[in-house]
Amino acid sequence: MKSTEREKNCIKSLGTKTAHFATLNTTTFTVYILIICSNSTILCLIWIQKSLHEPMYIFIAALLCNALLFSTNVYPKLLIDLLSDLQVTTYSSCRFQAFIYYSLSGSEFLLLAVMAYDRYVSICKPLQYLTIMRKTTVTTLLVLAWVLPSGQLIPPLILGHTSKLCNHTLNGIFCNNAVTKLSCMVYGLIVLLNIGIFPMLFIVFTYTKIIIIAYKSCREARKKAVQTCLPHLLVLLNYSILITYDVIIVQLGSDIPRTVKLLMSLQIITFHPLCNPLIYGLKLKTISSHLKTLFSQIKWSSLTEFFQN
């Protein structure tokens, strides 16, 4: 992106519009619709089915809701840019998108940490589970997971508003941590530790404890631990890899070919929001069975309506 004045209009480096932009725009729109439909389906299922009104499924619903907000922060603006001859935004708008992007990214790690704690209590302290994971505890954990990252990112957002721009070009298809390279002010290590590294260490420690205790238990307990923890670990691994991509893209900058940079950026905003509902829908038997029932009911009602007409 390029900017000319203090409020700074920035031009994205997507290049001029060519024939492939139409295909890219259609594909991007289709992916966005798939993300909305897949995440919303499981969200509605958890909302409707009273048997799923348990802490683990509430945290899954929060994770899926976070993915929807994450996608909505990126895709509408990206679709507008793909339809435009010139990809332009203000510096303040770009920084606000980056703020939402990293607030939700931090919330993702904290939600995964909360889910790890929930699994730890469920498997390692089953008799105390209902006492520990009460409604107030679940609500408090959810609020903290969403408030803490944004709270820590507000000071840099305010301070960065008055900072001097050193560069007027943003190397990317949306405003991620590349926006910090537009400013001469350097910050973020403490925030990264608080909303990224520390939750990750807590998750690793928690699942290590679960594995050790499950290994010492009976075969049935080990099987239960694998069934409930594997989807969470897959989501964690997937998200950690994509966030690492995000850092690599910005740090290497111009050393990465333009096409590779575009593909890596698209992976960040595509794979994780799409993988979450697939992993939880296929790997968790409870959700999977409810989905099969739901789709069979829809199919049966459609067939009945067809033959009646």
Contacts in CASP RR format, 6 or more apart in sequence:
PFRMAT RR
TARGET T0000
AUTHOR 0000-0000-0000
METHOD contacts of the structure
MODEL  1
MKSTEREKNCIKSLGTKTAHFATLNTTTFTVYILIICSNSTILCLIWIQK
SLHEPMYIFIAALLCNALLFSTNVYPKLLIDLLSDLQVTTYSSCRFQAFI
YYSLSGSEFLLLAVMAYDRYVSICKPLQYLTIMRKTTVTTLLVLAWVLPS
GQLIPPLILGHTSKLCNHTLNGIFCNNAVTKLSCMVYGLIVLLNIGIFPM
LFIVFTYTKIIIIAYKSCREARKKAVQTCLPHLLVLLNYSILITYDVIIV
QLGSDIPRTVKLLMSLQIITFHPLCNPLIYGLKLKTISSHLKTLFSQIKW
SSLTEFFQN
1 10 0 8 1.000
1 11 0 8 1.000
1 12 0 8 1.000
1 13 0 8 1.000
1 87 0 8 1.000
1 88 0 8 1.000
1 89 0 8 1.000
1 94 0 8 1.000
1 168 0 8 1.000
1 169 0 8 1.000
1 170 0 8 1.000
1 182 0 8 1.000
2 9 0 8 1.000
2 10 0 8 1.000
2 11 0 8 1.000
2 168 0 8 1.000
2 169 0 8 1.000
3 9 0 8 1.000
3 10 0 8 1.000
3 11 0 8 1.000
3 90 0 8 1.000
3 91 0 8 1.000
3 165 0 8 1.000
3 168 0 8 1.000
3 182 0 8 1.000
4 168 0 8 1.000
7 90 0 8 1.000
7 91 0 8 1.000
7 92 0 8 1.000
8 90 0 8 1.000
8 91 0 8 1.000
8 92 0 8 1.000
8 165 0 8 1.000
8 168 0 8 1.000
9 88 0 8 1.000
9 89 0 8 1.000
9 90 0 8 1.000
9 91 0 8 1.000
10 88 0 8 1.000
10 89 0 8 1.000
10 90 0 8 1.000
10 91 0 8 1.000
10 94 0 8 1.000
10 168 0 8 1.000
10 169 0 8 1.000
10 170 0 8 1.000
10 182 0 8 1.000
11 86 0 8 1.000
11 87 0 8 1.000
11 88 0 8 1.000
11 169 0 8 1.000
12 81 0 8 1.000
12 87 0 8 1.000
12 88 0 8 1.000
12 89 0 8 1.000
12 170 0 8 1.000
12 172 0 8 1.000
12 173 0 8 1.000
13 87 0 8 1.000
13 169 0 8 1.000
13 170 0 8 1.000
13 171 0 8 1.000
13 172 0 8 1.000
13 258 0 8 1.000
14 81 0 8 1.000
14 82 0 8 1.000
14 87 0 8 1.000
14 172 0 8 1.000
14 173 0 8 1.000
15 87 0 8 1.000
16 85 0 8 1.000
17 84 0 8 1.000
17 85 0 8 1.000
21 82 0 8 1.000
24 82 0 8 1.000
25 79 0 8 1.000
25 82 0 8 1.000
25 83 0 8 1.000
28 75 0 8 1.000
28 78 0 8 1.000
28 79 0 8 1.000
28 82 0 8 1.000
29 79 0 8 1.000
31 75 0 8 1.000
31 270 0 8 1.000
31 274 0 8 1.000
32 71 0 8 1.000
32 75 0 8 1.000
32 79 0 8 1.000
34 274 0 8 1.000
35 67 0 8 1.000
35 68 0 8 1.000
35 71 0 8 1.000
35 75 0 8 1.000
35 270 0 8 1.000
35 273 0 8 1.000
35 274 0 8 1.000
36 68 0 8 1.000
36 71 0 8 1.000
38 274 0 8 1.000
38 277 0 8 1.000
38 278 0 8 1.000
39 64 0 8 1.000
39 65 0 8 1.000
39 67 0 8 1.000
39 68 0 8 1.000
39 273 0 8 1.000
39 276 0 8 1.000
39 277 0 8 1.000
40 68 0 8 1.000
41 277 0 8 1.000
41 291 0 8 1.000
42 60 0 8 1.000
42 61 0 8 1.000
42 64 0 8 1.000
42 277 0 8 1.000
42 280 0 8 1.000
42 281 0 8 1.000
42 287 0 8 1.000
42 291 0 8 1.000
43 61 0 8 1.000
43 64 0 8 1.000
43 65 0 8 1.000
43 68 0 8 1.000
45 52 0 8 1.000
45 287 0 8 1.000
45 290 0 8 1.000
45 291 0 8 1.000
45 294 0 8 1.000
46 52 0 8 1.000
46 53 0 8 1.000
46 57 0 8 1.000
46 58 0 8 1.000
46 60 0 8 1.000
46 61 0 8 1.000
46 287 0 8 1.000
47 61 0 8 1.000
49 290 0 8 1.000
51 286 0 8 1.000
52 286 0 8 1.000
52 287 0 8 1.000
52 290 0 8 1.000
55 118 0 8 1.000
55 133 0 8 1.000
55 138 0 8 1.000
56 115 0 8 1.000
56 118 0 8 1.000
56 119 0 8 1.000
56 122 0 8 1.000
56 228 0 8 1.000
57 286 0 8 1.000
57 287 0 8 1.000
58 138 0 8 1.000
58 142 0 8 1.000
59 111 0 8 1.000
59 114 0 8 1.000
59 115 0 8 1.000
59 118 0 8 1.000
59 138 0 8 1.000
59 142 0 8 1.000
60 115 0 8 1.000
60 280 0 8 1.000
60 284 0 8 1.000
60 287 0 8 1.000
62 111 0 8 1.000
62 142 0 8 1.000
62 145 0 8 1.000
63 108 0 8 1.000
63 111 0 8 1.000
63 112 0 8 1.000
63 115 0 8 1.000
63 235 0 8 1.000
63 276 0 8 1.000
64 276 0 8 1.000
64 277 0 8 1.000
64 280 0 8 1.000
66 104 0 8 1.000
66 107 0 8 1.000
66 108 0 8 1.000
66 111 0 8 1.000
66 146 0 8 1.000
67 108 0 8 1.000
67 272 0 8 1.000
67 273 0 8 1.000
67 276 0 8 1.000
68 273 0 8 1.000
69 100 0 8 1.000
69 104 0 8 1.000
70 101 0 8 1.000
70 104 0 8 1.000
70 105 0 8 1.000
70 108 0 8 1.000
70 269 0 8 1.000
70 272 0 8 1.000
70 273 0 8 1.000
71 269 0 8 1.000
71 273 0 8 1.000
73 97 0 8 1.000
73 100 0 8 1.000
73 101 0 8 1.000
73 104 0 8 1.000
74 97 0 8 1.000
74 101 0 8 1.000
74 174 0 8 1.000
74 269 0 8 1.000
75 269 0 8 1.000
77 89 0 8 1.000
77 97 0 8 1.000
77 174 0 8 1.000
78 173 0 8 1.000
78 174 0 8 1.000
78 269 0 8 1.000
81 87 0 8 1.000
81 173 0 8 1.000
89 97 0 8 1.000
89 175 0 8 1.000
91 165 0 8 1.000
91 182 0 8 1.000
92 161 0 8 1.000
94 170 0 8 1.000
94 175 0 8 1.000
94 179 0 8 1.000
94 182 0 8 1.000
95 157 0 8 1.000
95 160 0 8 1.000
95 161 0 8 1.000
95 175 0 8 1.000
95 179 0 8 1.000
96 157 0 8 1.000
97 174 0 8 1.000
97 175 0 8 1.000
98 175 0 8 1.000
98 176 0 8 1.000
98 177 0 8 1.000
98 179 0 8 1.000
98 180 0 8 1.000
99 150 0 8 1.000
99 153 0 8 1.000
99 154 0 8 1.000
99 157 0 8 1.000
101 174 0 8 1.000
101 175 0 8 1.000
101 176 0 8 1.000
102 149 0 8 1.000
102 153 0 8 1.000
102 176 0 8 1.000
102 177 0 8 1.000
102 191 0 8 1.000
102 195 0 8 1.000
103 149 0 8 1.000
103 150 0 8 1.000
103 151 0 8 1.000
103 153 0 8 1.000
104 149 0 8 1.000
105 149 0 8 1.000
105 195 0 8 1.000
105 243 0 8 1.000
106 149 0 8 1.000
106 195 0 8 1.000
106 196 0 8 1.000
106 199 0 8 1.000
107 145 0 8 1.000
107 146 0 8 1.000
107 149 0 8 1.000
107 150 0 8 1.000
108 239 0 8 1.000
109 195 0 8 1.000
109 196 0 8 1.000
109 199 0 8 1.000
109 200 0 8 1.000
109 203 0 8 1.000
109 239 0 8 1.000
110 144 0 8 1.000
110 145 0 8 1.000
110 148 0 8 1.000
110 149 0 8 1.000
110 195 0 8 1.000
110 199 0 8 1.000
111 142 0 8 1.000
111 145 0 8 1.000
112 199 0 8 1.000
112 203 0 8 1.000
112 232 0 8 1.000
112 235 0 8 1.000
112 236 0 8 1.000
112 239 0 8 1.000
113 145 0 8 1.000
113 199 0 8 1.000
113 202 0 8 1.000
113 203 0 8 1.000
113 206 0 8 1.000
114 141 0 8 1.000
114 142 0 8 1.000
114 145 0 8 1.000
115 232 0 8 1.000
116 202 0 8 1.000
116 203 0 8 1.000
116 206 0 8 1.000
116 207 0 8 1.000
116 232 0 8 1.000
117 141 0 8 1.000
117 202 0 8 1.000
117 206 0 8 1.000
118 133 0 8 1.000
119 206 0 8 1.000
119 207 0 8 1.000
119 210 0 8 1.000
119 228 0 8 1.000
119 229 0 8 1.000
119 232 0 8 1.000
120 206 0 8 1.000
120 209 0 8 1.000
120 210 0 8 1.000
121 128 0 8 1.000
121 129 0 8 1.000
121 132 0 8 1.000
121 133 0 8 1.000
122 129 0 8 1.000
122 133 0 8 1.000
122 228 0 8 1.000
123 210 0 8 1.000
123 213 0 8 1.000
123 214 0 8 1.000
123 221 0 8 1.000
123 224 0 8 1.000
123 225 0 8 1.000
123 228 0 8 1.000
123 229 0 8 1.000
124 209 0 8 1.000
124 210 0 8 1.000
124 213 0 8 1.000
125 132 0 8 1.000
148 194 0 8 1.000
148 195 0 8 1.000
149 191 0 8 1.000
149 195 0 8 1.000
152 190 0 8 1.000
152 191 0 8 1.000
152 194 0 8 1.000
152 195 0 8 1.000
153 191 0 8 1.000
156 187 0 8 1.000
156 188 0 8 1.000
156 191 0 8 1.000
159 185 0 8 1.000
159 187 0 8 1.000
160 183 0 8 1.000
160 185 0 8 1.000
163 183 0 8 1.000
163 184 0 8 1.000
163 185 0 8 1.000
164 183 0 8 1.000
164 184 0 8 1.000
165 182 0 8 1.000
165 183 0 8 1.000
165 184 0 8 1.000
166 181 0 8 1.000
166 182 0 8 1.000
166 183 0 8 1.000
166 184 0 8 1.000
167 181 0 8 1.000
167 182 0 8 1.000
168 182 0 8 1.000
169 182 0 8 1.000
170 178 0 8 1.000
170 179 0 8 1.000
170 181 0 8 1.000
170 182 0 8 1.000
171 178 0 8 1.000
171 181 0 8 1.000
171 250 0 8 1.000
171 253 0 8 1.000
171 254 0 8 1.000
171 261 0 8 1.000
172 178 0 8 1.000
172 249 0 8 1.000
172 261 0 8 1.000
172 265 0 8 1.000
173 262 0 8 1.000
173 265 0 8 1.000
173 266 0 8 1.000
174 265 0 8 1.000
174 269 0 8 1.000
176 246 0 8 1.000
176 249 0 8 1.000
176 250 0 8 1.000
176 265 0 8 1.000
176 268 0 8 1.000
177 246 0 8 1.000
177 247 0 8 1.000
177 250 0 8 1.000
178 249 0 8 1.000
178 250 0 8 1.000
180 186 0 8 1.000
180 187 0 8 1.000
180 188 0 8 1.000
181 250 0 8 1.000
200 240 0 8 1.000
203 236 0 8 1.000
207 229 0 8 1.000
207 233 0 8 1.000
210 225 0 8 1.000
210 229 0 8 1.000
211 225 0 8 1.000
214 221 0 8 1.000
214 222 0 8 1.000
214 225 0 8 1.000
214 226 0 8 1.000
215 222 0 8 1.000
217 225 0 8 1.000
227 283 0 8 1.000
227 284 0 8 1.000
227 285 0 8 1.000
228 284 0 8 1.000
230 283 0 8 1.000
231 279 0 8 1.000
231 280 0 8 1.000
231 283 0 8 1.000
231 284 0 8 1.000
234 275 0 8 1.000
234 279 0 8 1.000
234 283 0 8 1.000
235 275 0 8 1.000
235 276 0 8 1.000
235 279 0 8 1.000
235 280 0 8 1.000
238 271 0 8 1.000
238 272 0 8 1.000
238 275 0 8 1.000
238 279 0 8 1.000
239 272 0 8 1.000
242 267 0 8 1.000
242 268 0 8 1.000
242 271 0 8 1.000
242 272 0 8 1.000
243 268 0 8 1.000
245 264 0 8 1.000
245 267 0 8 1.000
245 268 0 8 1.000
246 268 0 8 1.000
248 256 0 8 1.000
248 264 0 8 1.000
249 256 0 8 1.000
249 261 0 8 1.000
249 264 0 8 1.000
249 265 0 8 1.000
253 261 0 8 1.000
256 264 0 8 1.000
280 287 0 8 1.000
281 287 0 8 1.000
281 288 0 8 1.000
281 291 0 8 1.000
282 288 0 8 1.000
END
